[in-house]
Amino acid sequence: MGPVPGAREELDRLGRALREQLVELIDDLAPGSDPGLPLLDTPQVVDWHEPLRYRYSASGSTGKRPANAGAADSAARAAALLHAAGWAVTTSQEDAKGTPRIVVTGRRDGCTIEIRTVDHTSTVWFSGQTPAMALYEPEEFRRPEPVRTAETVTAGFVLCYECEGLGWCYDCGGRGWLPDETRGRVNCPGCHRRRVCVICRGDAELAVSELSTYQRGYYPELNE
């Protein structure tokens, strides 16, 4: 699975630009607030469909607007700052548990910034995210080679009846997950992300001397 040429560099550039813009907004709209942003050091997967898509995001950062600035004043200032920086800006209202909240949204280069403010508190909320980008080329899945075969099974052992010598989980082929149309991926119900066969635990074979009566039923040749 090779990297998409230039994709990580572009996503990193967008992440840095997003953080710089958010810091500028916090410094202006909530002076004296800590501009520390929970912007992740590495992009996170946000879409598990192939090819996986990654983004940088920052959320949960807050500050206090100046005492002489109302919610509408801060929203107007935020819109003006974003517009001056080349962002496409919209202003709307949303209901926050019965309290109107002003939301200023800026969009540029696929990035989104949102600033929320209300009248009953001086808190201003800041968040932002880059576009979701594929960083790696999709790769066709190939099931692994069996750990054991009829020719290589250890003397006194038989191939595992569950995985037939594969060693890995037979359902997912050792990935730990299965493709899902809605969510992209779901945990494998066969191994629950353990990846190896749940019967032989990856050995691909079972000792004949340790087989239970039930397990021996899978090997009628042992009873001949």
Secondary structure, 3 states (H helix, E strand, C coil): CCECCCHHHHHHHHHHHHHHHHHHHHHHHCCCCCCCCCCCCCCEEEECCCCCEEECEEEEEEEECCCCCCHHHHHHHHHHHHHHCCCEEEEEEEEECCEEEEEEEEEECCEEEEEEECCCCCEEEEEEECCCEECECCCCCCCCCCCCCCCCCCCCEEECCCCCCCCECCCCCCCCEEEECCCEEEECCCCCCCCECCCCCCCCEEEHHHCCHHHHCCCHHHHC
